[in-house]
Amino acid sequence: MRPAFYTFLFLLCTLLGVCYTPTPATADDSFKPGQVIRYEGTTRISQKVGEGQPQGDAFKCTLLTFNETSASGENTILAVRELVPAGEGGSPVASYDILDLKEKSGLKNRETAMELKASHQMVGIYLPLRVRIPELAQGKANYEVMILNQIPVTIQCGLKAITGGTAIRNTEKASFDFRGSKATLNKWEERYTNDKKTGTISRIAINYEMSVSINDNLITLSLDCDLQAKEITTLEKTPALKKGLAVFKNASAAFAAMKASSQTGPLADEVSKLLDDSPWSALARAARTQHQGFVETFESDDAGKVLAKILGKKAPDFTLADLKGKQVNFSKETAGKVTLLSFWGYG
């Protein structure tokens, strides 16, 4: 990845924050409980400054989708995304999202794995998470899309039938705020192709182009992602994958509980042993990415080690005088509220 381009992308994401998660499209009947699908394809994102030549990077990408029904009847999809740089330099990375499937509200993001910030941003930018055909009326309609998988933008779009599937295209340009500058979404298109026999989405393609002026430089950013279903199966037909997924879930639960790497590392290694040489290796890479992110964030840094000890723990109670001398009890004043403490003037 070219240094200037790399810096630009991650500066964008850092300044915008990573609080926005990709919103998958609305559900249809193409995903069935117990079904596992492996999509493979390519993604490319490029940047052009002024009249200069476009510069960018290409990735080989994999999307794994696991459709499951819990004991309580809840239908979820585990979506694993993996990126492998097509050229020299750069490191492969993978992440996952757990998605809720609701009859009325459609597919919505429920939980995002804890991972390296850079890894999360890269996966989000280069490989959009779209696994459903949106339920839109024919003709023009409002539709919310995610630029760089972080910036929500409402567009006017048209839903159009194409050979074997559906296409969504913007009917006019849309403006949005980008770091305090006015940006323009010039083009947005999603294409979904269905398998005639099974109804499964056999191809997912997304491409868009946006432009923004930063420091008097007109920057045009474009993304193209094209994925095709390479294998459709079930866990019962793939015992090694079933076993690997079970270990992966144990590892994810251990990470969520802030377990030390001495406990999570062996689980990530076990997933790797089971799946690294299989078509489902993206799941193993997602486990390793999680493990690496945890170690670098909470075990290699002094501040992280302190944070790891207090995350999820109840804050100690105390009573202090406010600026008017009134005694304020922390637990009583903050019960049920998100609270930010800022200690200043100490010493």
C-alpha positions in Angstrom: 0.0 0.0 0.0 1.4 3.4 -0.9 2.3 5.4 2.2 0.3 8.5 1.3 -2.8 6.5 0.4 -2.5 4.4 3.5 -2.1 7.4 5.7 -5.1 9.2 4.0 -7.5 6.2 4.5 -6.7 5.6 8.1 -6.6 9.3 9.0 -10.2 9.4 7.6 -11.3 6.6 9.7 -9.6 7.7 12.9 -11.1 11.2 12.6 -14.5 9.9 11.8 -14.4 7.3 14.6 -15.3 3.7 14.4 -18.6 4.0 16.1 -20.6 3.3 13.0 -21.0 -0.3 12.1 -22.0 -1.5 8.6 -25.8 -2.0 8.3 -26.6 -5.1 6.3 -29.5 -5.1 3.9 -32.9 -6.4 4.7 -33.6 -10.1 4.8 -35.2 -12.3 2.2 -35.6 -16.1 2.0 -32.3 -16.8 0.3 -30.5 -17.8 3.5 -31.8 -21.0 5.2 -31.1 -22.1 8.8 -28.1 -24.4 8.9 -26.7 -23.2 5.7 -23.0 -22.2 5.2 -21.9 -20.2 2.2 -18.3 -19.3 1.1 -18.0 -16.3 -1.2 -14.8 -15.4 -2.9 -13.8 -12.4 -5.0 -11.8 -9.2 -5.2 -12.1 -5.7 -3.8 -10.3 -2.6 -4.9 -10.3 0.9 -3.5 -8.6 3.8 -5.3 -7.9 7.4 -4.7 -7.3 10.2 -7.2 -6.1 13.7 -6.1 -7.0 16.4 -8.6 -6.2 15.4 -12.1 -3.5 13.0 -11.0 -3.5 9.3 -11.7 -5.6 7.0 -9.5 -3.7 5.1 -6.9 -5.0 2.2 -4.9 -4.9 -1.4 -3.8 -6.5 -4.7 -4.6 -7.4 -7.5 -2.3 -8.5 -11.1 -2.7 -11.4 -11.4 -0.3 -13.6 -14.1 1.3 -16.9 -13.8 3.0 -18.2 -16.8 5.1 -21.8 -16.8 6.3 -23.1 -19.3 8.9 -26.9 -19.3 9.4 -27.9 -20.8 12.7 -30.9 -21.0 14.9 -30.3 -20.9 18.7 -32.1 -23.1 21.3 -34.4 -20.1 22.0 -35.4 -19.9 18.3 -33.3 -16.8 17.5 -31.9 -16.8 14.0 -28.4 -15.4 13.6 -25.8 -15.2 10.9 -22.1 -15.2 11.7 -20.4 -13.3 8.9 -16.6 -13.6 8.6 -14.7 -11.3 6.3 -11.1 -11.9 5.2 -8.7 -9.8 3.1 -5.5 -10.9 1.5 -3.4 -8.3 -0.3 -3.1 -9.1 -4.0 0.3 -7.5 -4.4 3.5 -7.4 -2.3 3.4 -6.0 1.2 0.6 -5.8 3.7 -0.7 -8.5 5.9 -3.9 -10.7 5.5 -6.6 -9.9 8.1 -10.0 -11.1 9.0 -12.9 -10.1 11.3 -16.4 -11.2 12.0 -19.8 -9.8 12.9 -22.8 -11.6 14.5 -26.0 -10.5 12.9 -29.6 -10.8 14.1 -32.3 -11.9 11.7 -35.7 -10.5 12.6 -38.8 -11.1 10.6 -39.9 -7.4 10.6 -36.7 -5.4 11.2 -34.6 -7.5 8.8 -30.9 -8.2 9.4 -29.2 -5.9 11.9 -25.8 -5.7 13.4 -25.9 -7.1 16.9 -22.3 -7.5 17.9 -18.8 -6.7 16.5 -15.8 -8.6 17.5 -13.1 -6.8 19.5 -10.0 -6.5 17.3 -7.2 -4.3 16.2 -8.5 -0.8 15.2 -6.4 -0.9 12.0 -7.6 -4.3 11.1 -11.2 -3.5 11.7 -11.0 -0.3 9.7 -9.3 -2.0 6.8 -11.8 -4.9 6.6 -14.7 -2.4 6.9 -13.4 -0.1 4.1 -12.4 -2.8 1.6 -15.0 -5.4 2.1 -18.6 -4.1 2.7 -20.9 -6.4 4.5 -24.0 -7.0 2.4 -25.6 -10.3 2.4 -29.3 -9.5 1.7 -31.4 -8.0 -1.0 -33.1 -4.9 0.4 -36.9 -4.7 0.4 -37.5 -1.6 -1.6 -40.4 -0.5 -3.7 -40.0 -0.5 -7.5 -39.0 2.8 -8.9 -37.4 5.6 -6.7 -37.0 5.2 -3.0 -34.9 6.5 0.0 -32.1 4.1 0.9 -29.4 4.5 3.6 -25.9 3.4 2.5 -22.6 3.4 4.4 -19.6 5.2 2.9 -16.4 3.5 3.9 -18.8 1.4 6.1 -18.8 4.3 8.6 -20.7 7.3 7.2 -24.5 6.9 6.7 -25.8 8.6 3.7 -29.4 8.6 2.5 -29.8 8.4 -1.3 -32.5 8.4 -3.8 -32.3 5.1 -5.6 -34.0 2.9 -8.1 -34.6 -0.8 -7.8 -34.2 -2.6 -11.1 -34.5 -6.2 -12.2 -31.4 -7.5 -14.0 -30.6 -10.8 -15.5 -31.0 -13.3 -12.7 -31.2 -10.8 -9.9 -31.7 -7.2 -8.7 -29.7 -4.0 -9.0 -29.9 -0.8 -6.9 -28.6 2.4 -8.3 -28.7 6.0 -7.2 -30.8 8.2 -9.3 -29.1 11.5 -8.3 -26.0 12.6 -6.4 -26.1 13.0 -2.7 -24.3 15.4 -0.4 -23.0 14.6 3.1 -20.7 16.0 5.7 -17.1 14.6 5.7 -14.8 15.9 8.4 -16.6 19.3 8.2 -16.3 19.4 4.4 -19.1 19.0 1.9 -18.7 15.7 0.1 -20.6 14.2 -2.8 -21.6 10.6 -3.5 -21.4 10.5 -7.2 -22.3 6.9 -7.8 -23.7 4.0 -5.8 -24.6 0.6 -7.2 -25.4 -2.8 -5.6 -26.0 -6.0 -7.6 -27.4 -9.3 -6.3 -27.7 -12.4 -8.5 -29.7 -15.4 -7.3 -29.1 -19.1 -8.0 -32.1 -20.3 -10.1 -32.4 -23.6 -8.3 -31.8 -22.7 -4.7 -32.7 -19.0 -4.6 -29.4 -18.4 -2.8 -27.6 -15.2 -3.5 -24.8 -16.4 -5.8 -23.1 -13.1 -6.4 -22.8 -9.8 -4.5 -21.3 -6.7 -6.1 -21.0 -3.2 -4.7 -19.3 -0.2 -6.2 -19.4 3.5 -5.5 -17.6 6.8 -6.0 -17.4 9.8 -3.7 -15.5 13.1 -3.9 -14.5 15.7 -1.4 -12.3 18.8 -1.3 -9.6 18.7 1.5 -7.0 21.5 1.8 -8.0 22.7 -1.7 -7.4 19.3 -3.2 -10.3 17.5 -4.8 -10.1 13.9 -3.8 -12.1 11.2 -5.5 -12.4 7.8 -3.8 -13.9 4.8 -5.5 -14.6 1.2 -4.3 -15.4 -1.9 -6.2 -16.3 -5.2 -4.6 -17.4 -8.4 -6.4 -18.0 -11.7 -4.6 -19.3 -15.0 -5.9 -20.6 -18.1 -4.0 -18.0 -20.9 -4.4 -19.5 -23.4 -2.0 -22.9 -23.9 -0.3 -23.1 -26.5 2.3 -24.1 -27.3 5.9 -22.1 -27.9 9.1 -23.3 -31.5 9.2 -21.7 -32.1 5.8 -18.4 -30.5 6.9 -17.4 -32.1 10.3 -14.0 -30.3 10.5 -15.7 -26.9 10.0 -18.3 -27.8 12.6 -15.6 -28.6 15.1 -13.6 -25.5 14.2 -16.6 -23.3 14.6 -17.3 -24.7 18.0 -13.8 -23.9 19.1 -14.0 -20.4 17.5 -17.1 -19.6 19.6 -15.3 -20.7 22.7 -12.4 -18.4 21.8 -14.7 -15.5 21.2 -16.5 -16.0 24.5 -13.1 -16.1 26.2 -12.1 -12.8 24.5 -15.4 -11.2 25.5 -14.7 -12.2 29.1 -11.2 -10.6 28.9 -9.4 -13.9 29.5 -5.6 -13.8 29.4 -3.8 -14.8 26.2 -2.5 -17.9 28.0 -6.1 -19.1 27.8 -7.2 -17.7 24.5 -4.1 -18.4 22.5 -4.4 -22.2 22.6 -8.0 -21.9 21.4 -7.0 -19.7 18.4 -4.2 -22.2 17.7 -6.7 -25.1 17.7 -8.9 -23.3 15.2 -5.9 -22.8 13.0 -4.9 -26.5 13.2 -8.4 -27.5 12.2 -9.1 -25.0 9.4 -5.8 -23.5 8.0 -5.6 -26.0 5.2 -9.3 -25.9 4.4 -11.5 -23.7 2.2 -12.7 -22.2 5.5 -9.4 -20.8 6.7 -10.9 -17.3 7.0 -12.5 -18.4 10.3 -9.0 -19.4 11.6 -7.6 -16.0 10.6 -10.4 -14.2 12.3 -9.5 -16.0 15.6 -5.8 -15.1 15.2 -6.7 -11.5 14.4 -8.8 -11.4 17.6 -6.0 -12.9 19.6 -3.4 -10.5 18.2 -5.6 -7.5 18.8 -6.1 -8.5 22.4 -2.4 -9.0 23.1 -1.4 -5.7 21.5 -4.2 -3.8 23.2 -4.3 -5.2 26.7 -1.1 -7.2 27.4 1.7 -5.4 25.6 0.9 -1.9 26.8 0.9 -0.7 30.5 -2.2 1.4 30.1 -3.9 -1.6 28.4 -3.0 -3.9 31.3 -4.7 -1.5 33.7 -7.7 -1.2 31.4 -8.1 -4.9 31.2 -8.3 -5.2 34.9 -11.2 -2.7 35.2 -13.3 -3.4 32.1 -16.5 -5.0 33.0 -16.0 -4.4 36.7 -18.2 -2.3 39.0 -16.7 1.1 39.6 -15.8 1.8 43.3 -18.3 4.1 45.0 -17.4 7.4 46.5 -18.9 10.7 47.6 -17.3 14.1 46.8 -18.3 17.7 47.0 -19.4 19.4 43.8 -18.4 23.0 42.9 -21.1 24.4 45.2 -20.0 22.2 48.1 -22.9 19.8 47.9 -22.0 16.1 48.7 -22.6 14.0 45.6 -22.7 10.2 45.8 -21.4 8.5 42.6 -23.5 5.4 42.5 -26.8 7.2 43.3 -26.2 10.0 40.7 -25.1 7.7 37.9 -27.3 4.6 38.3 -28.5 3.5 34.9 -26.5 6.2 33.1 -23.5 6.2 30.8 -21.0 8.3 32.8 -17.7 9.9 31.9 -15.4 10.8 34.8 -12.8 13.5 34.3 -10.4 14.1 37.3 -8.5 17.4 37.0 -6.6 19.7 39.2 -5.1 16.8 41.2 -1.9 17.2 43.1 
